[in-house]
Amino acid sequence: MIKIAGNEDIDGVSLLFDLYRQFYEQDSNIVLAKEFIQSRIDRTESVIFVAIEQGEAVGFCQLYPSFCSVSAIPIYILYDLYVKPEYRKHGIAKKLMLAAEEHAKKTGKKRLELSTAKNNYSAQKLYESLDWVKDEVFFYYSRDANG
């Protein structure tokens, strides 16, 4: 089952979020993970979809509302997508992405955007199978605001 996460899902999503952060080489910090997820839900700053299998949270994706200034349209940034390793290759990530796409349509967002690691080939294969288009025009840059 895929659903939008609510307060009853915070513990399960927080565990997944901590695993997601570890996947990207961050130290485990369940307290930080729970505070972060709790804040996003409490402040309605993101939309989190959670996949539930036999009462257990096994995957999630998180959308952040934003805008494309050039096109003057509202968009979602699909920033986080994670499925527990033992549940991969069962279509859960695809279901999460399709739920995100449907939600974007229902809420008037005109586009979804995401970025992924250059060596995350399995994710790239999934995105391309769902007709996501790899940007070949723009570079993505980042800078720490504290220096």
C-alpha positions in Angstrom: 0.0 0.0 0.0 1.2 3.5 -0.9 -0.1 6.5 1.1 0.8 10.0 2.1 2.6 9.8 5.4 0.9 11.2 8.5 1.8 11.5 12.2 1.2 7.7 12.6 3.9 7.0 10.1 6.7 9.2 11.6 8.6 6.4 13.3 8.6 4.1 10.3 9.5 6.9 7.8 12.2 8.2 10.2 13.9 4.8 10.2 13.8 4.7 6.4 15.1 8.3 6.2 18.0 7.3 8.5 18.8 4.4 6.2 18.5 6.6 3.2 21.0 9.1 4.7 23.4 6.2 5.4 23.1 5.1 1.8 24.5 8.6 0.9 27.4 8.0 3.4 26.0 10.0 6.4 26.3 8.7 9.9 23.3 7.1 11.4 21.3 9.5 13.5 17.8 8.4 14.2 17.1 11.4 16.5 18.0 13.8 13.6 16.0 11.7 11.2 12.9 11.8 13.4 13.2 15.5 14.1 13.5 16.2 10.3 10.6 14.1 9.2 8.4 15.3 12.1 9.1 18.9 11.1 8.3 18.3 7.5 5.0 16.7 8.4 4.1 19.2 11.1 4.8 22.2 8.9 3.4 20.7 5.7 6.7 21.6 4.0 6.9 18.4 2.0 4.7 15.5 0.8 6.0 12.1 1.9 4.7 8.9 0.4 5.3 5.8 2.3 5.1 2.1 1.1 3.6 -0.2 3.7 4.0 -4.0 3.5 2.5 -6.2 6.2 2.3 -3.2 8.6 5.9 -2.2 8.0 7.2 0.9 6.3 9.5 -0.4 3.6 10.0 2.6 1.3 9.3 6.3 0.9 9.7 9.3 -1.4 9.6 12.9 -0.5 8.4 15.8 -2.6 9.3 19.5 -2.0 7.1 22.2 -3.6 9.0 24.7 -5.7 8.7 26.8 -8.8 10.3 27.0 -12.2 10.8 30.7 -12.8 11.6 30.5 -16.5 8.3 28.7 -17.2 6.5 30.4 -14.4 5.0 27.2 -13.1 4.7 25.3 -9.8 6.7 22.1 -9.6 7.8 19.4 -7.2 11.3 18.4 -6.5 11.4 14.6 -5.8 14.4 14.8 -3.4 14.3 11.5 -1.6 13.5 8.0 -2.8 14.4 4.9 -0.8 13.3 1.3 -0.5 14.8 -1.2 2.0 17.2 -3.5 0.2 15.2 -6.6 1.0 12.2 -5.1 -0.7 13.9 -3.9 -3.9 13.1 -5.3 -7.3 9.4 -5.7 -6.3 8.1 -2.5 -8.0 7.9 -0.5 -4.8 10.0 2.4 -6.0 8.0 2.5 -9.2 4.7 2.6 -7.2 6.1 5.4 -5.1 7.1 7.4 -8.1 3.7 6.9 -9.8 1.9 8.0 -6.7 4.1 11.1 -6.6 3.3 11.8 -10.3 -0.4 11.4 -9.7 -0.3 13.7 -6.7 1.6 16.3 -8.7 -1.2 16.2 -11.4 -3.9 16.5 -8.7 -2.3 19.4 -7.0 -1.6 21.5 -10.1 2.2 21.0 -10.4 3.3 21.1 -13.9 6.5 19.1 -13.6 8.6 16.9 -11.3 12.3 17.1 -11.1 15.0 15.0 -9.4 18.7 14.4 -9.3 20.6 11.3 -8.5 24.2 10.1 -8.2 26.0 9.6 -11.5 26.7 6.0 -10.4 23.2 5.1 -9.2 22.5 3.1 -12.4 19.5 1.2 -11.0 17.7 4.4 -10.1 18.5 5.9 -13.5 17.1 2.8 -15.2 13.9 3.2 -13.2 13.5 6.9 -14.0 14.1 6.3 -17.7 11.6 3.4 -17.7 9.0 5.9 -16.4 9.8 8.4 -19.2 11.8 10.8 -17.1 14.2 12.7 -19.3 17.9 13.1 -18.4 19.0 16.8 -18.6 21.8 17.1 -21.1 21.7 21.0 -21.2 22.2 22.2 -17.6 24.8 21.5 -15.0 23.8 21.2 -11.4 25.8 23.2 -8.9 25.7 23.4 -5.1 27.4 25.6 -2.5 27.5 25.4 1.3 25.8 28.6 2.6 28.3 28.7 5.5 31.4 28.9 3.3 
